[in-house]
């Protein structure tokens, strides 16, 4: 994984439609746009989502997807008070050994 997209948001209001839309968009990114991994956390009115990608062209294609654009517009209008997106190149990656 060469790139990570960091999405940070201050939550205004989440509802069932948000949950369904977020799950659908996650699945679509993973299945149709070659997203390698996706994880998100919500805590104390904040959301942070990390998506990992092999290429900038995959990220750009995902950003330009019509269904994703519609979900972004809903986010701006209904779900988020503020958000930011950062696209970063992963310089190094390591982890601890798995425990048995």
Protein Blocks (a to p, Z undefined) as FASTA:
>chain_A
ZZdcddddddfbdcfklmmmmmmmmmmmmmmnopabdcdddeehiacdddddfbfklmmm
mmmpmklmmmmmmmmmmmpmbdcddddddfbdcdddddZZ
